[in-house]
């Protein structure tokens, strides 16, 4: 899996724009609670970041590697989410 600078830039740009869009929607709906990790509104930020990364990875690398990236990102998000939320809410 070799990434050149153009692919890395495209990956970062799409991820940043997707995350920014999810933050804007979260701010409209929940206000400043989007940045509070103990709030339900924080899901806009965390799911927006992971969703934007998976979407960007699809556009840069294709379906085959995106499935693997989605599984890894979801596992990381599940592990990190368990630190803030009870186990059943993380699922």
C-alpha atoms as an extended CHARMM CRD file, in Angstrom:
* protein
*
        91  EXT
         1         1  UNK       CA              0.0000000000        0.0000000000        0.0000000000  PROA      1               0.0000000000
         2         2  UNK       CA              2.0850000000        2.8420000000       -1.3010000000  PROA      2               0.0000000000
         3         3  UNK       CA              0.6740000000        6.3480000000       -1.0120000000  PROA      3               0.0000000000
         4         4  UNK       CA              2.1750000000        9.2400000000       -2.8970000000  PROA      4               0.0000000000
         5         5  UNK       CA              1.8680000000       12.8750000000       -1.8280000000  PROA      5               0.0000000000
         6         6  UNK       CA             -1.0990000000       13.5880000000       -4.0970000000  PROA      6               0.0000000000
         7         7  UNK       CA             -3.0930000000       10.7100000000       -2.5900000000  PROA      7               0.0000000000
         8         8  UNK       CA             -2.1860000000       11.7580000000        0.9490000000  PROA      8               0.0000000000
         9         9  UNK       CA             -3.2450000000       15.3390000000        0.2440000000  PROA      9               0.0000000000
        10        10  UNK       CA             -6.5400000000       14.1800000000       -1.2780000000  PROA      10              0.0000000000
        11        11  UNK       CA             -7.1410000000       11.8660000000        1.6860000000  PROA      11              0.0000000000
        12        12  UNK       CA             -6.5110000000       14.6520000000        4.1970000000  PROA      12              0.0000000000
        13        13  UNK       CA             -8.5610000000       17.2020000000        2.2670000000  PROA      13              0.0000000000
        14        14  UNK       CA            -11.6510000000       15.0090000000        1.9340000000  PROA      14              0.0000000000
        15        15  UNK       CA            -11.3670000000       13.8900000000        5.5650000000  PROA      15              0.0000000000
        16        16  UNK       CA            -11.0630000000       17.4800000000        6.7780000000  PROA      16              0.0000000000
        17        17  UNK       CA            -13.9960000000       18.7000000000        4.6870000000  PROA      17              0.0000000000
        18        18  UNK       CA            -16.2340000000       15.8230000000        5.8060000000  PROA      18              0.0000000000
        19        19  UNK       CA            -15.3440000000       16.3760000000        9.4400000000  PROA      19              0.0000000000
        20        20  UNK       CA            -15.9650000000       20.1080000000        9.1080000000  PROA      20              0.0000000000
        21        21  UNK       CA            -19.3760000000       19.4410000000        7.5800000000  PROA      21              0.0000000000
        22        22  UNK       CA            -20.3480000000       17.1110000000       10.4290000000  PROA      22              0.0000000000
        23        23  UNK       CA            -19.1770000000       19.6690000000       12.9920000000  PROA      23              0.0000000000
        24        24  UNK       CA            -21.2570000000       22.3890000000       11.3210000000  PROA      24              0.0000000000
        25        25  UNK       CA            -24.3690000000       20.1990000000       11.3580000000  PROA      25              0.0000000000
        26        26  UNK       CA            -23.6670000000       19.2420000000       14.9800000000  PROA      26              0.0000000000
        27        27  UNK       CA            -23.2660000000       22.8930000000       15.9490000000  PROA      27              0.0000000000
        28        28  UNK       CA            -26.5510000000       23.7630000000       14.2720000000  PROA      28              0.0000000000
        29        29  UNK       CA            -28.4130000000       20.9620000000       16.0270000000  PROA      29              0.0000000000
        30        30  UNK       CA            -26.6930000000       20.7750000000       19.4500000000  PROA      30              0.0000000000
        31        31  UNK       CA            -24.6030000000       23.9250000000       19.7750000000  PROA      31              0.0000000000
        32        32  UNK       CA            -21.3120000000       23.8230000000       21.6410000000  PROA      32              0.0000000000
        33        33  UNK       CA            -22.0150000000       20.3790000000       23.1400000000  PROA      33              0.0000000000
        34        34  UNK       CA            -20.4580000000       18.8870000000       20.0200000000  PROA      34              0.0000000000
        35        35  UNK       CA            -17.0200000000       19.3870000000       21.5690000000  PROA      35              0.0000000000
        36        36  UNK       CA            -17.9230000000       17.8530000000       24.9560000000  PROA      36              0.0000000000
        37        37  UNK       CA            -16.8010000000       14.1810000000       24.9160000000  PROA      37              0.0000000000
        38        38  UNK       CA            -19.3210000000       13.2290000000       27.6160000000  PROA      38              0.0000000000
        39        39  UNK       CA            -22.2260000000       14.5610000000       25.5340000000  PROA      39              0.0000000000
        40        40  UNK       CA            -24.2950000000       12.6030000000       23.0370000000  PROA      40              0.0000000000
        41        41  UNK       CA            -23.6380000000       15.4080000000       20.5530000000  PROA      41              0.0000000000
        42        42  UNK       CA            -19.9620000000       14.3970000000       20.4680000000  PROA      42              0.0000000000
        43        43  UNK       CA            -21.0630000000       11.5630000000       18.1790000000  PROA      43              0.0000000000
        44        44  UNK       CA            -21.3760000000       14.1270000000       15.3720000000  PROA      44              0.0000000000
        45        45  UNK       CA            -17.6730000000       14.8240000000       15.6890000000  PROA      45              0.0000000000
        46        46  UNK       CA            -16.4700000000       11.2470000000       16.1580000000  PROA      46              0.0000000000
        47        47  UNK       CA            -18.7080000000        9.6180000000       13.5430000000  PROA      47              0.0000000000
        48        48  UNK       CA            -18.1220000000       12.5220000000       11.1790000000  PROA      48              0.0000000000
        49        49  UNK       CA            -14.3710000000       12.0440000000       11.4370000000  PROA      49              0.0000000000
        50        50  UNK       CA            -14.4870000000        8.2930000000       10.9250000000  PROA      50              0.0000000000
        51        51  UNK       CA            -17.0950000000        8.4910000000        8.1720000000  PROA      51              0.0000000000
        52        52  UNK       CA            -15.1680000000       11.1780000000        6.3420000000  PROA      52              0.0000000000
        53        53  UNK       CA            -11.9660000000        9.1370000000        6.5640000000  PROA      53              0.0000000000
        54        54  UNK       CA            -13.6720000000        6.0210000000        5.1950000000  PROA      54              0.0000000000
        55        55  UNK       CA            -15.2850000000        8.0280000000        2.3880000000  PROA      55              0.0000000000
        56        56  UNK       CA            -11.9560000000        9.6570000000        1.5330000000  PROA      56              0.0000000000
        57        57  UNK       CA            -10.1670000000        6.3200000000        1.6100000000  PROA      57              0.0000000000
        58        58  UNK       CA            -12.7270000000        4.9500000000       -0.8520000000  PROA      58              0.0000000000
        59        59  UNK       CA            -12.0210000000        7.7740000000       -3.2930000000  PROA      59              0.0000000000
        60        60  UNK       CA             -8.2550000000        7.4080000000       -2.9700000000  PROA      60              0.0000000000
        61        61  UNK       CA             -7.6770000000        3.6420000000       -2.7350000000  PROA      61              0.0000000000
        62        62  UNK       CA            -10.8540000000        1.8770000000       -3.9280000000  PROA      62              0.0000000000
        63        63  UNK       CA            -13.3110000000       -0.5890000000       -2.4330000000  PROA      63              0.0000000000
        64        64  UNK       CA            -10.9860000000       -3.4300000000       -1.4910000000  PROA      64              0.0000000000
        65        65  UNK       CA             -8.7530000000       -1.4440000000        0.8350000000  PROA      65              0.0000000000
        66        66  UNK       CA            -11.6590000000        0.6700000000        2.0730000000  PROA      66              0.0000000000
        67        67  UNK       CA            -13.3400000000       -2.3590000000        3.6360000000  PROA      67              0.0000000000
        68        68  UNK       CA            -10.2200000000       -3.1040000000        5.6410000000  PROA      68              0.0000000000
        69        69  UNK       CA             -9.8440000000        0.5540000000        6.6270000000  PROA      69              0.0000000000
        70        70  UNK       CA            -13.5040000000        0.7120000000        7.6910000000  PROA      70              0.0000000000
        71        71  UNK       CA            -13.1090000000       -2.3250000000        9.9510000000  PROA      71              0.0000000000
        72        72  UNK       CA             -9.9560000000       -0.9010000000       11.5280000000  PROA      72              0.0000000000
        73        73  UNK       CA            -11.4550000000        2.5720000000       12.0290000000  PROA      73              0.0000000000
        74        74  UNK       CA            -14.6430000000        1.0910000000       13.5070000000  PROA      74              0.0000000000
        75        75  UNK       CA            -12.6500000000       -1.0820000000       15.9170000000  PROA      75              0.0000000000
        76        76  UNK       CA            -10.5780000000        1.9140000000       17.0240000000  PROA      76              0.0000000000
        77        77  UNK       CA            -13.7040000000        4.0180000000       17.4580000000  PROA      77              0.0000000000
        78        78  UNK       CA            -15.3720000000        1.2430000000       19.4440000000  PROA      78              0.0000000000
        79        79  UNK       CA            -12.3400000000        0.9060000000       21.7110000000  PROA      79              0.0000000000
        80        80  UNK       CA            -12.0340000000        4.6250000000       22.3090000000  PROA      80              0.0000000000
        81        81  UNK       CA            -15.7890000000        4.9960000000       22.7380000000  PROA      81              0.0000000000
        82        82  UNK       CA            -15.8280000000        2.4470000000       25.5310000000  PROA      82              0.0000000000
        83        83  UNK       CA            -13.7320000000        4.8210000000       27.6140000000  PROA      83              0.0000000000
        84        84  UNK       CA            -16.5110000000        7.4310000000       27.5710000000  PROA      84              0.0000000000
        85        85  UNK       CA            -19.7090000000        5.4470000000       27.2220000000  PROA      85              0.0000000000
        86        86  UNK       CA            -21.0000000000        2.2410000000       28.7650000000  PROA      86              0.0000000000
        87        87  UNK       CA            -20.3130000000       -0.9180000000       26.7780000000  PROA      87              0.0000000000
        88        88  UNK       CA            -23.8300000000       -1.2700000000       25.3540000000  PROA      88              0.0000000000
        89        89  UNK       CA            -23.9440000000        2.3520000000       24.1780000000  PROA      89              0.0000000000
        90        90  UNK       CA            -20.6320000000        1.8860000000       22.3700000000  PROA      90              0.0000000000
        91        91  UNK       CA            -22.1260000000       -0.9330000000       20.3100000000  PROA      91              0.0000000000
